[in-house]
């Protein structure tokens, strides 16, 4: 194979790779967007009808479907403009280099210790709270519209922020790395049909921001004092304090560290079998 042939092959591989990466990130973004999933199902049905109309020679239906396919993309952009904008914003918020600070084991454990101490007090006093921990997707858009704090994480500070009559009580608190960045943040509420109608705005906001980003949302119910987590568009309701603690420690582990631990477990298992 000549040098030019190798260069052409590399270009084609790069071209295919870029297309697959684009499709992967688009599908990943749309995975939990109910409206966009229904939209794609509708498009698939139209394409199937078009194939059947061509095979069976259905002239009238084929004529109408030709117009739908020709003008459909423009209509979809107009009708689903908010959803499309949401997907593009999510892609723009992605940080290629990961979270802005990778916590050490001690920092991670101290952070979870302070948060769970605050959660224990808040749930016993039935004080509502919403704590959002940033991971790989940036939350700067929400931070800019909230009250900046940038303080060390402590249970006393967390409790005081959510204490009744505090101006920041009703909003969400955002944690970046091992710092409290802001409070009083407003998040998009989820339209998911899976969430119970008994749950209020705080739970829907926690689920909404977990659908839009890869953050961890912690909720304390003001009515019942129950603890919940929202992660990757899933709501884990009525958890014990120990369950919240273990889940936080697991979710906050760096991906590389989790990979190394899995490899160590496999090595230990193979050694035991030997």
BAFI-3210 file (N, C-alpha, C; in Angstrom, 3 decimals, decimal comma, padded with zeros to 6 digits):
// residues 274
n [1|2|3|4|5|6|7|8|9|10|11|12|13|14|15|16|17|18|19|20|21|22|23|24|25|26|27|28|29|30|31|32|33|34|35|36|37|38|39|40|41|42|43|44|45|46|47|48|49|50|51|52|53|54|55|56|57|58|59|60|61|62|63|64|65|66|67|68|69|70|71|72|73|74|75|76|77|78|79|80|81|82|83|84|85|86|87|88|89|90|91|92|93|94|95|96|97|98|99|100|101|102|103|104|105|106|107|108|109|110|111|112|113|114|115|116|117|118|119|120|121|122|123|124|125|126|127|128|129|130|131|132|133|134|135|136|137|138|139|140|141|142|143|144|145|146|147|148|149|150|151|152|153|154|155|156|157|158|159|160|161|162|163|164|165|166|167|168|169|170|171|172|173|174|175|176|177|178|179|180|181|182|183|184|185|186|187|188|189|190|191|192|193|194|195|196|197|198|199|200|201|202|203|204|205|206|207|208|209|210|211|212|213|214|215|216|217|218|219|220|221|222|223|224|225|226|227|228|229|230|231|232|233|234|235|236|237|238|239|240|241|242|243|244|245|246|247|248|249|250|251|252|253|254|255|256|257|258|259|260|261|262|263|264|265|266|267|268|269|270|271|272|273|274]
n.u [000,849|000,561|001,936|000,107|-002,237|-002,385|-002,713|-005,210|-006,799|-006,566|-007,814|-010,440|-011,073|-010,948|-013,027|-015,276|-015,110|-015,588|-018,242|-019,512|-018,928|-020,334|-022,970|-023,110|-022,914|-025,161|-027,284|-026,841|-027,428|-030,113|-031,242|-032,707|-034,617|-037,858|-039,679|-038,138|-037,506|-040,031|-040,397|-038,443|-039,434|-041,797|-040,711|-039,478|-041,721|-042,933|-040,956|-041,021|-043,643|-043,312|-041,575|-043,218|-045,279|-043,940|-043,176|-045,657|-046,885|-048,570|-049,926|-051,176|-050,709|-047,920|-047,353|-048,224|-046,511|-044,079|-044,158|-044,282|-041,784|-040,115|-040,672|-040,742|-038,348|-037,891|-040,266|-040,013|-037,778|-038,811|-041,003|-039,857|-037,928|-037,169|-036,328|-034,238|-032,477|-031,903|-030,474|-028,192|-027,146|-026,496|-024,455|-022,617|-022,041|-020,489|-017,455|-014,424|-012,138|-012,915|-014,131|-013,562|-011,890|-010,249|-011,032|-009,140|-008,913|-009,179|-010,256|-012,651|-013,968|-014,157|-015,802|-018,190|-018,752|-019,311|-021,555|-023,422|-023,716|-025,019|-027,334|-028,463|-029,276|-031,046|-033,059|-034,140|-035,256|-037,075|-036,475|-036,481|-034,291|-031,983|-029,259|-026,717|-024,212|-021,540|-020,202|-018,706|-020,006|-020,370|-021,794|-021,936|-023,676|-025,942|-024,831|-024,055|-026,457|-027,188|-026,658|-023,415|-021,059|-018,724|-017,210|-015,707|-016,797|-019,021|-020,927|-022,352|-022,547|-024,038|-026,435|-027,241|-027,709|-029,986|-031,789|-035,021|-036,636|-034,299|-033,066|-032,023|-033,091|-035,060|-033,911|-031,509|-028,402|-025,074|-022,271|-018,896|-016,158|-014,443|-015,761|-018,380|-020,074|-022,249|-025,583|-029,191|-029,863|-031,671|-033,227|-034,062|-037,264|-038,299|-040,027|-040,726|-042,786|-042,552|-042,075|-043,546|-046,728|-047,063|-044,744|-042,949|-041,905|-039,197|-038,144|-038,675|-037,085|-034,570|-034,458|-034,717|-032,324|-030,511|-031,145|-030,362|-027,636|-024,667|-024,697|-024,926|-027,793|-029,098|-031,781|-033,801|-036,824|-039,250|-041,731|-041,772|-039,207|-037,691|-034,932|-033,511|-032,006|-030,999|-029,783|-028,292|-030,765|-032,465|-034,517|-033,918|-035,704|-036,551|-034,265|-031,983|-029,772|-027,242|-027,311|-027,342|-024,845|-023,026|-023,639|-022,921|-020,126|-019,406|-020,273|-018,763|-016,227|-013,260|-013,172|-010,951|-009,910|-011,958|-011,799|-009,273|-009,682|-011,552|-009,986|-008,126|-009,773|-010,488|-007,961|-007,376|-009,389|-008,704|-006,262|-007,094|-008,566|-006,564]
n.v [-001,205|002,187|005,354|007,475|006,021|004,972|007,341|008,179|006,096|006,494|008,987|008,283|006,555|008,340|010,031|008,291|007,683|010,188|010,601|008,445|009,103|011,513|010,573|008,902|010,702|012,263|010,401|009,593|011,958|012,213|010,085|010,111|011,940|012,306|013,465|013,767|011,130|010,101|011,627|010,584|008,007|008,553|009,531|007,212|005,563|006,959|006,645|003,876|003,553|004,898|003,194|000,916|002,013|002,520|-000,062|-001,398|000,208|002,393|005,166|007,630|007,786|007,664|010,031|011,982|011,380|012,027|014,823|015,239|014,237|015,960|018,568|018,117|018,173|020,978|021,739|020,243|021,406|023,890|023,191|021,592|023,196|024,057|021,577|020,794|022,904|022,450|020,023|020,837|022,726|021,046|019,513|021,561|022,136|020,063|018,922|018,350|017,577|016,401|016,508|019,545|019,269|016,522|014,614|013,597|010,535|011,102|013,722|013,201|011,492|013,182|015,182|013,749|012,951|015,409|016,225|014,136|014,360|016,830|016,139|014,285|015,875|017,635|015,908|014,879|017,139|017,718|019,541|020,953|020,355|020,768|019,526|019,731|018,043|018,697|016,931|015,619|017,230|020,676|023,027|025,719|027,507|027,551|028,328|030,951|032,297|032,216|032,673|033,455|031,685|030,071|028,413|026,432|023,060|022,314|020,789|022,491|024,877|024,001|023,299|025,788|027,219|026,000|026,401|027,223|030,273|031,376|033,263|031,752|029,290|027,947|027,419|025,539|024,067|024,211|022,178|022,189|020,233|020,252|022,358|024,596|026,173|027,851|029,005|028,872|028,238|027,749|025,119|023,214|021,637|018,203|016,458|013,872|010,996|009,000|009,792|010,147|011,674|012,653|013,760|016,821|020,077|020,266|017,650|017,196|019,132|018,232|015,798|016,793|018,303|016,243|014,818|016,556|016,911|015,190|015,244|014,739|014,652|015,516|015,087|016,338|015,721|018,103|017,620|014,950|014,336|012,429|010,936|011,259|010,401|011,658|010,498|010,382|010,707|009,059|008,477|007,806|006,915|007,600|006,705|005,249|006,847|005,643|004,310|006,484|007,592|005,516|005,355|007,916|007,907|005,949|007,001|009,303|008,503|008,672|007,863|006,474|005,393|003,683|001,880|000,750|-000,516|-002,463|-004,032|-004,960|-006,507|-008,515|-009,656|-010,637|-012,514|-014,325|-015,229|-016,511|-018,616|-019,966]
n.w [000,000|-000,840|000,338|000,068|-000,088|002,496|003,943|002,946|003,915|006,692|006,884|006,166|008,284|010,432|009,688|009,844|012,562|013,791|013,013|014,323|016,990|017,219|016,842|019,076|021,300|020,807|020,998|023,620|024,978|024,370|025,584|027,989|027,491|027,224|025,361|023,026|022,478|021,830|019,545|017,783|017,530|016,153|013,727|012,833|012,368|010,231|008,227|007,917|006,954|004,533|003,162|002,902|001,346|-001,046|-001,800|-002,063|-003,879|-003,222|-004,139|-003,301|-000,477|-000,570|-001,947|-000,092|002,048|000,931|000,925|003,673|004,486|003,094|004,090|006,748|008,473|008,824|010,121|012,457|013,679|014,365|016,043|018,055|019,175|021,893|023,056|021,356|021,751|024,430|024,308|022,853|024,632|026,725|025,564|025,258|027,881|028,689|030,016|028,653|029,936|032,283|035,742|037,565|039,713|041,027|043,724|046,577|048,493|051,245|051,148|049,856|051,671|053,905|052,882|052,328|054,922|056,233|054,757|055,221|057,977|058,140|056,719|058,447|060,613|059,305|058,303|060,638|061,729|059,816|057,743|054,643|051,850|049,122|047,619|045,294|043,610|041,591|038,802|036,008|034,089|033,641|035,926|035,724|034,448|036,063|038,428|037,917|038,041|040,645|044,227|045,048|046,999|047,777|049,846|052,461|052,879|055,378|057,979|059,670|058,191|055,974|057,228|058,238|055,888|054,829|056,816|058,086|057,025|056,123|053,424|051,311|051,515|049,941|047,469|045,427|046,507|045,386|044,929|044,128|043,500|046,498|047,656|048,668|046,264|045,479|046,418|046,552|043,973|040,914|039,295|036,315|036,141|036,136|033,533|033,659|033,610|035,372|037,952|041,143|041,735|044,219|045,042|045,382|044,082|044,730|044,547|041,834|040,634|041,412|040,047|037,464|037,002|037,182|034,944|032,954|033,391|034,638|037,371|041,000|042,883|045,997|048,137|050,748|052,166|052,948|054,031|054,998|055,854|054,629|052,864|049,610|046,455|043,284|040,337|037,219|035,902|037,328|040,156|043,473|046,039|049,477|051,130|053,518|055,902|055,902|053,445|051,696|052,286|051,493|048,777|047,877|048,358|046,545|044,034|043,816|043,397|041,468|037,959|036,987|039,328|040,104|037,998|038,402|040,867|040,133|038,440|040,294|041,917|040,099|039,654|042,217|042,463|040,428|041,417|043,739|042,655|041,408]
ca.u [000,000|001,348|001,779|-001,153|-003,313|-002,461|-003,287|-006,645|-007,437|-006,631|-008,838|-011,744|-011,296|-011,246|-014,358|-016,256|-015,027|-016,270|-019,688|-019,968|-018,878|-021,461|-024,186|-023,074|-023,235|-026,552|-028,157|-026,657|-028,140|-031,550|-031,662|-033,686|-035,542|-039,060|-040,261|-037,307|-037,651|-041,299|-040,180|-037,719|-040,353|-042,680|-039,946|-039,286|-042,997|-043,110|-040,036|-041,535|-044,802|-042,808|-041,045|-044,362|-046,008|-043,167|-043,211|-047,018|-047,362|-049,652|-049,551|-051,649|-049,939|-046,536|-047,306|-048,315|-045,303|-042,992|-044,253|-043,927|-040,335|-039,445|-040,845|-040,746|-037,230|-038,097|-041,336|-039,496|-036,894|-039,664|-041,841|-039,039|-036,802|-036,652|-035,625|-032,984|-031,592|-031,467|-029,439|-026,983|-026,608|-025,882|-023,174|-021,720|-021,637|-019,587|-016,049|-013,640|-011,072|-013,471|-014,467|-012,492|-010,944|-010,420|-010,844|-008,412|-009,755|-009,465|-011,166|-013,954|-014,586|-014,502|-016,938|-019,377|-019,008|-019,971|-022,878|-024,326|-024,012|-026,049|-028,558|-029,033|-029,989|-032,140|-034,170|-034,776|-036,023|-037,959|-036,114|-036,257|-032,982|-031,571|-027,820|-026,306|-022,764|-021,085|-019,203|-018,012|-020,721|-020,304|-023,030|-021,658|-024,850|-026,827|-024,086|-024,069|-027,759|-027,468|-025,854|-022,077|-020,598|-017,359|-016,760|-015,422|-017,991|-019,176|-022,321|-022,987|-022,883|-025,129|-027,665|-027,644|-028,221|-031,331|-032,629|-036,219|-036,567|-033,106|-033,443|-031,551|-033,658|-035,873|-033,149|-030,575|-027,019|-024,180|-020,925|-017,886|-014,975|-014,651|-016,220|-019,741|-019,890|-023,365|-026,856|-030,341|-029,893|-032,945|-032,965|-035,239|-038,017|-038,438|-041,347|-040,839|-044,050|-042,258|-042,010|-044,853|-047,393|-046,995|-043,485|-043,089|-040,992|-037,796|-037,766|-038,704|-035,904|-033,411|-034,468|-034,508|-030,915|-029,794|-031,398|-029,645|-026,197|-024,316|-024,516|-025,609|-028,735|-029,515|-033,017|-034,435|-038,226|-039,708|-042,953|-041,561|-037,840|-037,054|-033,776|-033,557|-030,928|-031,299|-028,532|-028,476|-032,174|-033,201|-034,764|-033,849|-036,525|-036,656|-033,059|-031,450|-028,575|-026,105|-027,413|-026,914|-023,403|-022,320|-023,847|-022,110|-018,726|-019,229|-020,461|-017,740|-014,914|-012,793|-013,365|-009,713|-009,776|-012,925|-011,284|-008,159|-010,242|-012,163|-008,899|-007,554|-010,707|-010,373|-006,677|-007,491|-010,252|-007,942|-005,263|-007,777|-008,940|-005,335]
ca.v [000,000|003,418|006,336|008,189|005,100|004,919|008,620|008,144|005,164|007,156|010,017|007,619|006,076|009,512|010,479|007,376|007,825|011,435|010,381|007,568|009,858|012,450|009,798|008,406|011,778|012,674|009,373|009,647|013,136|012,035|008,833|010,322|012,991|011,581|014,072|013,480|009,702|009,980|012,216|009,628|006,907|009,040|009,562|005,823|005,097|007,595|006,005|002,523|003,724|005,290|001,982|000,087|002,653|002,316|-001,484|-001,772|001,111|003,240|006,465|008,764|007,835|007,991|011,457|012,747|011,148|012,784|016,194|015,205|014,050|017,134|019,742|017,689|018,677|022,387|021,783|019,682|022,402|024,926|022,634|021,050|024,110|024,005|020,328|020,833|023,841|021,783|019,053|021,574|023,303|019,962|019,213|022,672|022,117|018,944|019,284|017,270|017,173|015,863|017,466|020,527|018,823|015,137|014,576|012,482|009,680|011,835|014,827|012,624|010,989|014,333|015,830|012,924|012,998|016,682|016,243|013,211|014,951|017,842|015,440|013,657|016,921|018,169|014,953|014,769|018,366|017,866|020,770|020,633|020,739|020,230|019,680|019,206|017,897|018,676|015,937|015,974|018,300|021,946|023,649|027,155|028,270|027,689|029,061|032,370|032,881|031,979|033,449|032,873|031,501|029,559|028,190|025,047|022,276|021,939|020,468|023,674|025,817|023,407|023,405|027,198|027,665|025,469|026,653|027,998|031,745|031,813|033,614|030,743|028,005|027,285|027,082|024,428|024,373|023,555|021,855|021,888|019,729|020,197|023,687|025,040|027,267|028,793|028,545|029,554|027,955|027,281|024,077|022,817|020,523|017,061|016,132|012,415|010,448|007,950|010,365|010,151|012,977|013,092|014,474|018,231|020,759|020,007|016,365|017,324|019,906|017,348|014,852|017,548|018,638|014,981|014,445|017,488|016,773|013,952|015,609|013,975|015,509|014,973|015,764|016,085|016,114|019,001|017,069|013,666|014,181|011,313|011,255|010,699|010,762|011,646|010,271|009,935|010,689|008,091|008,945|006,758|007,570|007,064|005,963|005,462|007,695|004,802|004,074|007,722|007,721|004,548|005,708|009,100|007,497|005,189|007,855|010,351|007,923|008,939|006,718|005,702|004,659|002,594|000,901|000,057|-001,398|-003,603|-004,882|-005,613|-007,549|-009,619|-010,308|-011,397|-013,671|-015,302|-015,814|-017,434|-019,798|-020,706]
ca.w [000,000|-000,948|001,419|-000,146|000,257|003,962|004,390|002,625|004,847|008,004|006,784|006,198|009,651|011,256|009,276|010,442|014,011|014,171|012,858|015,404|018,243|017,201|017,081|020,459|022,232|020,581|021,585|025,068|025,455|024,170|026,207|029,047|027,085|026,811|024,166|021,867|022,184|021,107|018,229|016,946|017,234|015,099|012,473|012,409|011,824|008,919|007,284|007,643|006,060|003,222|002,519|002,541|000,248|-002,274|-002,160|-002,456|-004,912|-002,704|-004,708|-002,497|000,781|-000,913|-002,295|001,158|002,848|000,308|001,436|005,099|004,600|002,539|004,950|008,153|009,289|009,178|011,119|013,708|014,300|014,961|017,113|019,149|019,416|023,273|023,301|020,600|022,461|025,664|023,959|022,478|025,856|027,489|024,926|025,533|029,287|028,940|030,198|028,068|030,860|033,507|036,784|037,706|040,721|041,454|045,163|047,162|049,338|052,485|050,834|049,530|052,899|054,737|052,250|052,564|056,361|056,560|054,123|055,917|059,294|057,913|056,327|059,637|061,360|058,497|058,221|061,956|061,944|058,648|057,022|053,235|051,313|047,820|047,454|043,989|043,521|040,203|038,400|034,763|033,380|034,354|036,400|035,795|034,018|037,221|039,452|037,563|038,370|042,061|045,183|045,180|048,378|047,739|051,216|052,828|053,198|056,786|058,294|060,261|057,121|055,202|058,031|058,342|054,588|054,613|057,981|057,721|057,001|055,416|052,037|050,370|051,936|048,912|046,267|045,520|046,845|044,431|045,408|043,114|044,188|047,949|048,068|048,395|045,312|045,495|046,988|045,961|042,536|040,362|038,314|035,518|036,722|035,241|032,990|033,654|034,102|036,358|039,291|041,805|041,831|045,617|045,257|045,030|043,161|045,091|043,944|040,375|040,255|041,580|038,931|036,235|036,806|036,974|033,554|032,083|033,618|035,347|038,783|042,041|043,611|047,295|048,538|052,046|052,064|054,008|054,629|055,674|056,324|053,940|052,024|048,265|045,534|041,855|039,626|035,831|035,530|038,145|041,513|044,495|047,066|050,844|051,475|054,856|055,908|055,511|052,006|051,037|052,490|050,652|047,367|047,590|048,281|045,307|042,859|043,777|043,090|040,097|037,072|036,920|040,577|040,048|037,042|039,039|041,879|039,456|037,966|041,466|042,347|039,139|039,896|043,453|042,212|039,634|042,297|044,636|041,891|041,149]
c.u [000,879|001,068|000,456|-002,352|-003,504|-003,100|-004,791|-007,399|-007,604|-007,714|-010,239|-012,081|-011,657|-012,646|-015,446|-016,282|-015,767|-017,782|-020,221|-019,950|-020,033|-022,768|-024,260|-023,494|-024,662|-027,514|-028,046|-027,416|-029,649|-032,112|-032,760|-034,631|-036,771|-039,616|-039,462|-037,359|-038,940|-041,173|-039,489|-038,574|-041,302|-041,991|-039,756|-040,558|-043,230|-042,210|-040,499|-042,738|-044,364|-042,288|-042,197|-045,128|-045,280|-043,241|-044,579|-047,602|-048,544|-049,336|-049,925|-050,852|-048,489|-046,365|-047,320|-047,050|-044,106|-042,981|-043,848|-042,406|-039,587|-039,492|-040,793|-039,602|-037,398|-039,173|-040,846|-038,597|-037,714|-040,411|-041,006|-037,806|-036,294|-035,853|-034,272|-031,981|-031,048|-030,344|-028,130|-026,330|-025,909|-024,523|-022,151|-021,227|-020,640|-018,154|-015,190|-012,584|-011,611|-013,758|-013,270|-011,487|-011,252|-010,073|-009,985|-009,365|-010,147|-010,444|-012,581|-014,681|-014,996|-015,738|-018,226|-019,749|-019,761|-021,394|-023,850|-024,650|-025,117|-027,378|-029,246|-029,831|-031,220|-033,327|-034,893|-035,647|-037,024|-037,757|-035,769|-034,910|-032,764|-030,097|-027,418|-024,780|-022,366|-020,091|-018,561|-018,681|-020,755|-021,693|-022,898|-022,856|-025,792|-026,146|-024,145|-025,363|-028,125|-026,543|-024,511|-021,680|-019,108|-016,767|-016,465|-016,725|-017,976|-020,649|-023,045|-023,411|-024,047|-026,457|-028,158|-028,222|-029,664|-032,269|-033,829|-036,015|-035,259|-033,497|-033,051|-032,169|-034,335|-035,090|-032,250|-029,172|-026,108|-022,796|-020,049|-016,619|-015,252|-015,082|-017,709|-019,622|-021,004|-024,591|-027,982|-030,456|-031,259|-032,633|-034,227|-035,943|-038,225|-039,884|-041,599|-042,164|-043,821|-042,244|-043,413|-045,416|-047,357|-045,743|-043,577|-042,005|-039,536|-037,317|-037,720|-037,505|-034,643|-033,313|-034,182|-033,045|-030,081|-030,035|-030,566|-028,127|-025,938|-024,102|-025,206|-026,500|-029,183|-030,718|-033,413|-035,862|-038,631|-040,926|-042,670|-040,171|-037,092|-035,935|-033,913|-032,348|-031,459|-029,969|-028,850|-029,943|-033,003|-033,322|-034,777|-034,466|-036,443|-035,480|-032,690|-030,197|-027,346|-026,118|-026,960|-025,389|-022,630|-022,452|-023,016|-020,636|-018,444|-019,281|-019,371|-016,337|-014,513|-012,906|-012,117|-009,543|-010,723|-012,431|-010,160|-008,677|-010,864|-011,092|-008,273|-008,450|-010,602|-009,079|-006,724|-008,328|-009,506|-006,880|-005,890|-008,135|-007,704|-004,882]
c.v [001,247|004,346|007,084|007,313|004,999|006,188|008,656|007,224|005,793|008,231|009,412|007,107|007,219|010,024|009,625|007,525|009,065|011,270|009,522|008,282|010,840|011,727|009,313|009,490|012,283|011,685|009,359|010,813|012,940|010,869|009,016|011,469|012,351|012,137|013,733|012,001|009,458|010,539|011,227|008,410|007,306|009,071|008,153|005,255|005,666|006,932|004,598|002,588|004,083|004,073|001,098|000,686|002,479|000,864|-001,883|-000,862|001,963|004,691|007,623|008,910|008,213|009,458|012,326|012,595|011,872|014,230|016,253|015,110|015,291|018,326|019,395|018,232|020,127|022,515|021,279|020,673|023,479|024,393|022,219|021,909|024,071|022,735|020,303|021,761|023,209|020,796|019,755|022,213|022,237|019,573|020,307|022,695|021,016|019,435|018,124|016,752|016,678|016,940|018,328|020,154|017,391|015,056|013,381|011,676|010,422|012,980|014,318|012,163|012,135|015,032|015,055|012,933|014,276|016,728|015,345|013,695|015,988|017,181|014,810|014,669|017,393|017,209|014,812|015,980|018,622|019,227|020,390|021,126|020,085|020,567|018,999|019,216|017,772|017,548|016,374|017,105|019,565|022,454|025,172|028,009|028,532|028,466|030,562|033,058|032,685|032,824|032,769|032,795|031,166|029,458|026,712|024,335|021,917|021,702|021,684|024,671|025,288|023,552|024,848|027,708|027,217|025,700|027,526|029,504|032,275|032,123|032,564|029,372|027,259|026,875|025,884|024,916|023,569|023,386|021,524|021,438|019,575|021,562|023,859|026,278|028,301|028,155|029,351|029,336|027,409|026,309|023,759|021,638|019,432|016,887|014,631|011,969|009,399|008,492|010,484|011,567|013,521|013,924|015,874|018,751|020,436|018,692|016,465|018,133|019,053|016,360|015,567|017,855|017,373|014,428|015,292|017,358|015,458|014,203|014,597|014,938|014,795|015,772|015,338|016,599|016,974|018,432|015,836|013,502|013,046|011,797|010,556|011,166|010,724|011,585|009,737|009,778|009,662|008,620|007,756|007,336|006,819|006,150|006,206|006,326|006,902|004,523|005,300|007,867|006,794|004,904|006,927|008,738|006,764|006,101|008,908|009,805|008,274|007,685|005,843|004,837|003,466|001,484|000,085|-000,932|-002,635|-004,572|-005,645|-006,743|-008,765|-010,387|-011,176|-012,650|-014,750|-015,970|-016,826|-018,724|-020,664|-021,474]
c.w [000,000|000,219|001,303|000,205|001,761|004,514|004,126|003,580|006,230|008,005|006,861|007,589|010,587|010,958|009,921|011,963|014,502|014,084|013,993|016,755|018,335|017,484|018,527|021,440|022,050|021,231|023,108|025,667|025,393|024,962|027,232|028,733|026,454|025,500|022,915|021,492|021,399|019,690|017,296|016,605|016,107|013,743|011,926|011,785|010,423|007,872|006,917|006,708|004,650|002,451|002,041|001,348|-001,080|-002,744|-002,711|-003,530|-004,490|-003,071|-003,795|-001,210|000,505|-001,240|-001,030|002,001|002,259|000,808|002,918|005,276|004,115|003,488|006,443|008,993|009,727|010,258|012,473|014,432|014,997|016,177|018,320|019,418|020,863|023,558|022,595|021,282|023,730|025,402|023,625|023,700|026,695|026,906|025,213|026,961|029,591|029,035|029,702|029,027|032,188|034,538|037,116|038,778|041,111|042,929|045,570|048,037|050,614|052,244|050,561|050,793|053,822|054,192|052,519|054,047|056,744|055,976|054,883|057,327|059,176|057,552|057,531|060,458|060,593|058,448|059,553|062,257|060,813|057,962|055,590|052,740|049,955|047,626|046,153|043,914|042,060|039,975|037,077|033,993|034,231|034,738|036,461|035,380|035,191|038,349|039,190|037,983|039,842|042,932|045,400|046,659|048,414|049,148|051,424|053,204|054,685|057,058|058,865|059,187|056,286|055,934|058,065|057,017|054,398|055,794|057,577|057,915|056,430|053,973|051,005|050,606|050,785|047,671|046,481|045,831|045,930|045,046|044,210|043,820|045,669|048,490|047,778|047,515|045,385|046,127|046,358|044,466|042,124|039,233|037,512|036,161|035,681|034,787|033,003|034,266|035,179|037,786|039,879|041,892|043,254|045,886|044,688|044,111|043,454|044,457|042,418|039,868|040,364|040,432|037,614|035,972|036,616|035,576|032,592|032,211|034,345|036,843|039,710|042,807|044,894|047,773|049,948|051,941|053,249|054,730|055,475|056,279|055,636|053,013|050,672|047,476|044,109|041,106|038,235|035,457|036,276|039,572|042,464|045,768|048,394|051,190|052,931|054,758|055,474|054,013|051,221|051,121|051,553|049,168|046,981|047,445|046,970|044,077|042,717|043,502|041,666|039,247|037,003|038,157|040,592|039,120|037,669|040,073|041,249|038,957|039,138|041,949|041,434|039,385|041,140|043,251|041,433|040,478|043,246|043,928|041,602|042,381]
res [x|x|x|x|x|x|x|x|x|x|x|x|x|x|x|x|x|x|x|x|x|x|x|x|x|x|x|x|x|x|x|x|x|x|x|x|x|x|x|x|x|x|x|x|x|x|x|x|x|x|x|x|x|x|x|x|x|x|x|x|x|x|x|x|x|x|x|x|x|x|x|x|x|x|x|x|x|x|x|x|x|x|x|x|x|x|x|x|x|x|x|x|x|x|x|x|x|x|x|x|x|x|x|x|x|x|x|x|x|x|x|x|x|x|x|x|x|x|x|x|x|x|x|x|x|x|x|x|x|x|x|x|x|x|x|x|x|x|x|x|x|x|x|x|x|x|x|x|x|x|x|x|x|x|x|x|x|x|x|x|x|x|x|x|x|x|x|x|x|x|x|x|x|x|x|x|x|x|x|x|x|x|x|x|x|x|x|x|x|x|x|x|x|x|x|x|x|x|x|x|x|x|x|x|x|x|x|x|x|x|x|x|x|x|x|x|x|x|x|x|x|x|x|x|x|x|x|x|x|x|x|x|x|x|x|x|x|x|x|x|x|x|x|x|x|x|x|x|x|x|x|x|x|x|x|x|x|x|x|x|x|x|x|x|x|x|x|x|x|x|x|x|x|x]
***
